[in-house]
Structure formats: C-alpha cells, structure tokens
Amino acid sequence: DNTTLSQQAAEALTYLQKKVPAELHEPVVGITCGSGLSGLAESVLPEPRCEIPYTDIPHFPPSTVHGHAGKFLFGLLELNKKPIVLMVGRVHYYEGHSIQSITIPVRLMKRLGVETIIVTNAAGSLNPDYSVGDLVILNDHINLAGLAGIHPLRGPNADDFGTRFPALSDAYDLDLRRRAHQLWKSLGRGTKSTRRLHEGVYAFVGGPSYETRAECRILRSFGADVVGMSTVPEIIVARHCNIRVFALSLVTNNAVLEAGPRGDDIAIQGSSAQDLYKAIEKGKANHEEVLAAGQNAAADVQQLVGLLVRDILST
Ligand code: CYT
C-alpha cells in the first residue's frame, strides 16, 4: 500500500461517513474490547446501532483469530444516550499485518472525533499478588518490540496526527485512573466479590505463543505486572495524536515463573521437583482459559467501563 497513513485514514473515514447514520456520528469516546470482553457492546442501546465489519473498511487489515469478531459498532451509550464507537475484536500484530496497519483503527477514531479511548485486553499476570479475574488499570508499559524497532510510528511522521518524537511518560491519564478507582469503590466490589482492582505495568510481546517461564522472569524483573499481545501499539498511536488513554487488563491466567535452582529444573529431585512440575502444568496458558475468564468478568468490566464513559461524557 503506497498511500500515506493520513490518506488511508481519510479514505476509511469517507467510507464510514457514508455508512453510519448521522445520529451516531462524532463519538467522542472509543472503546476497544479485548479477548472475551465483547460483552462491552451491551453498554450500547439496541437501537439505533450501526455495525461495520473491518473487512469492509478501506485499508483495514482483516481480523483472523478465533474469538475475535472484528467490527466497529456505532451506538448510543445506554446510560446517557450519547454516541460512542466500539471496536469489537481487534487486529493483532501476530496475525501477520504490519505494526503500522494494525493501528489504523485508532487513526480513524481520531478522524471520527474521538478524544478519549478506553482499551481493554486479556493479559497474563506476572505479579504474584494478582489472581485470575482481577482487573489491572495500566499506568505504564514496556514496549519490548518497540524498543527493538517494531514500532507503529516508524516511518515518515504523519505530521497531521502529531509530532515526530512524542513523549510517553504520561501516556496513561492520571485523572481517568483516579476516577476508575473511585467508581470501583462506589460499586462496593470489595465486599461482593473477590475480584480486585490493581494498577500496574503492561509488557507488550509479539506473540502468538505464550511466554516461556524464563521470558516471564525477565519481564517480571523488568518491572512488568501483566503481559499481553495487544494494546501498546494502539496506545502509542493514540498518544501521538493526543487522544486521552485509559487501559484496563483482565487477568486471565497467572504466567508461570517457576524454575529449579538457577533455572536448572533437572537439578531438583523428590517433592520439590513434583511441586515444580505441578506449578508448570497448572499455569500453562491456553486460549480457552483466556476467553472463559473474560466471560466471568464481563459484567464487572462492563459496569466499570460504562460508568467511566458516562463520567467522561458528562464532564
Ligand atoms: N496470557 C495472555 N500471555 C499470557 O500469559 N492472555 C496473554 C499473554
């Protein structure tokens, strides 16, 4: 594709403006639904709605992974009937698209008028204090692929979106994080369920294989609390064009960090070996488990995100 990112976003916008009814135009909040979290679509009134599959939008990479639907949903937030746009299913880097093309949806959201995005994902926990089903508000990230040059802003700078060298030290909006903590408290979740809300650092890995134990130990020692295969490229492109960001991870599995002494599994014998193998078996990540955790948490995530969006739209 020889066209610039700006041209691509413009053509995608023209297409959407033809398809989406006027009453749903100009959403100021965009939401990306992570694996198993498509239920966020229920925050939108059944009518009027407009769904556009990514495959119909010019310059969009098609979504392929099992469990990811792949469409834009335009609708009115049930809580206050204001227009929002959702990405139900996202496109991942591991599907084989370029890191630049998977973030075109964010550029399109900017052109639609989106000022704040809420990005959700399913992530593995590296923090021993987190349990499956817990929620983690991201306050920072480690862009492993990006540090090595696989970066969504690589290439000629799209000056009409933002500057060449954007700062990311304040990528995760402090005010939105505060509000989310307050809303969570007001929901009284601490007493009704064991699900907890944390704040932590997300490490972005390319995937599609889950991380090895040694890789998990590296990520943990780097200061990451959760690990996943999405979100960071979107957030970087959003910050480049000055979209405010709130990101939420659902812990779908505890990544396994265990190893024998100095990483030598075979050197340990007897009951410690048994314990090690049990821990490894128990912690083995799989896609079904990731989707199931999403389903169980969906109602809580929906409620928290719905309230946060209402808050944003009323201030
Ligand atoms: N889990 C997950 N790694 C994991 O362990 N959902 C993504 C990446």
Residues whose N, C-alpha, C, O or C-beta is under 5 A from the ligand:
A	BS01	CYT	A122 A123 G124 Y210 V227 G228 M229 T252 A255 A285 V290
